[in-house]
Amino acid sequence: MIAREKPTRGALRIGVVALLVVAAFFAALPWLGCGWNPVKGGLEPTFLGICTFGFGSGAWFTSSYGLPGFTGPYGGNLIVGVVYLFAAVFAAVTKRPL
């Protein structure tokens, strides 16, 4: 016989998952803000290469450290955001006590 979780445990699990998803968003926010093109209203593939690795493809973006306002690649922010997202999925699908 499987013991049921207490109602407070379910609410705690939902809260932990929600906090991890919010943490994933805010961890990846610098990367998203760097790659967002306000004119087109979406993520720009050329900017995503610059934001992730620090360089892009083509003759215009051989080195992006000369761009005004660019402080460096945000690939680490993206990795941390993905780790938080995987932690949220793990917390949501496992039945381990929190």
Secondary structure, DSSP 8 states (H G I E B T S, - for coil): ------HHHHHHHHHHHHHHHHHHHHHHHHHHHHHEETTTTEE-HHHHHHHHHS--SSSTTS--TTSTT--S--HHHHHHHHHHHHHHHHHHH-----
